[in-house]
Amino acid sequence: MHFICIIYTTAFDKYYVGESINPIERVAQHNKGFYKGSSTSYTTDWDLKLSLPVGTRKDAIKMESYIKSMKSRTFLIRLISDHAFLQEFKRIVKDKFDIEIL
């Protein structure tokens, strides 16, 4: 099982979307500076806001790309905070990509 993760930094008021097999450990790695030179290495206060489980890494990467293609902070905030929006997103992903969010 893989996860699509949305993390957030209060210090810079930024979101980041990624995929991982272990979201908790992944956030800890970002906060420890494990990913030198990455787009998350400028701060150490990342917090996991949402993780969505999917079956495979391939599906996770496809969904990560789809979410990033939205290029919308509002979209990310709604995924995190609006249950009805998240449910509609799950339906769209299932219809468009045949990916089940578990």
PLY file of the C-alpha trace (Angstrom):
ply
format ascii 1.0
element vertex 102
property float x
property float y
property float z
element edge 101
property int vertex1
property int vertex2
end_header
0.00 0.00 0.00
1.12 3.54 -0.82
-0.11 6.93 0.29
-0.51 10.33 -1.28
0.48 12.87 1.36
-0.18 16.55 1.77
2.14 18.23 4.25
2.21 21.83 5.44
4.74 24.24 6.94
3.42 26.94 9.26
6.68 28.87 9.09
6.36 29.42 5.34
2.61 28.82 4.93
3.24 26.30 2.11
1.87 22.91 1.14
3.72 20.01 -0.45
2.26 16.94 -2.16
4.17 13.67 -2.29
3.81 9.91 -2.09
5.17 7.44 0.41
4.80 3.96 1.80
4.97 5.43 5.34
3.63 9.00 5.64
4.64 9.49 9.28
8.24 8.47 8.64
8.34 10.54 5.44
7.33 13.71 7.32
9.97 12.97 9.95
12.58 12.62 7.18
11.56 15.98 5.69
11.84 17.58 9.13
15.28 16.05 9.75
16.64 17.39 6.45
17.02 13.90 4.96
16.14 15.20 1.49
19.01 17.65 0.97
18.37 20.17 -1.76
14.71 19.19 -2.10
11.81 21.62 -2.23
11.09 20.82 1.42
14.58 21.27 2.84
14.17 24.96 3.71
12.23 24.28 6.93
11.81 21.64 9.63
8.22 22.16 10.73
6.35 20.04 8.17
3.08 18.60 9.44
1.01 15.83 7.81
-2.39 17.26 6.87
-3.80 14.42 4.74
-2.80 10.95 3.64
-4.81 8.97 1.13
-4.12 5.24 0.81
-3.98 3.61 -2.61
-3.00 0.13 -3.71
0.24 0.67 -5.60
3.10 3.12 -6.01
2.14 3.53 -9.65
-1.35 4.68 -8.59
0.12 6.97 -5.94
2.41 8.65 -8.48
-0.47 9.08 -10.92
-2.63 10.71 -8.23
0.24 12.86 -6.98
0.72 14.19 -10.52
-2.99 14.81 -10.90
-3.18 16.77 -7.64
-0.07 18.79 -8.54
-1.54 19.53 -11.99
-4.33 21.45 -10.28
-1.72 24.06 -9.24
-4.14 25.28 -6.61
-3.65 25.97 -2.95
-7.44 26.25 -2.62
-7.79 22.75 -4.08
-5.38 21.35 -1.45
-7.12 23.16 1.39
-10.49 21.82 0.27
-9.13 18.27 0.01
-7.90 18.58 3.59
-10.87 20.34 5.17
-14.01 19.62 3.12
-15.28 16.05 3.49
-17.80 16.34 0.64
-15.10 17.73 -1.67
-12.79 14.84 -0.75
-15.54 12.32 -1.49
-16.15 13.92 -4.89
-12.40 13.86 -5.57
-12.34 10.13 -4.78
-15.19 9.56 -7.24
-13.44 11.57 -9.97
-10.16 9.69 -9.46
-12.02 6.37 -9.65
-13.81 7.40 -12.86
-10.85 9.09 -14.53
-7.97 6.78 -13.56
-9.68 3.67 -12.17
-7.83 4.25 -8.90
-9.56 3.35 -5.68
-8.68 5.47 -2.67
-8.91 2.91 0.12
0 1
1 2
2 3
3 4
4 5
5 6
6 7
7 8
8 9
9 10
10 11
11 12
12 13
13 14
14 15
15 16
16 17
17 18
18 19
19 20
20 21
21 22
22 23
23 24
24 25
25 26
26 27
27 28
28 29
29 30
30 31
31 32
32 33
33 34
34 35
35 36
36 37
37 38
38 39
39 40
40 41
41 42
42 43
43 44
44 45
45 46
46 47
47 48
48 49
49 50
50 51
51 52
52 53
53 54
54 55
55 56
56 57
57 58
58 59
59 60
60 61
61 62
62 63
63 64
64 65
65 66
66 67
67 68
68 69
69 70
70 71
71 72
72 73
73 74
74 75
75 76
76 77
77 78
78 79
79 80
80 81
81 82
82 83
83 84
84 85
85 86
86 87
87 88
88 89
89 90
90 91
91 92
92 93
93 94
94 95
95 96
96 97
97 98
98 99
99 100
100 101
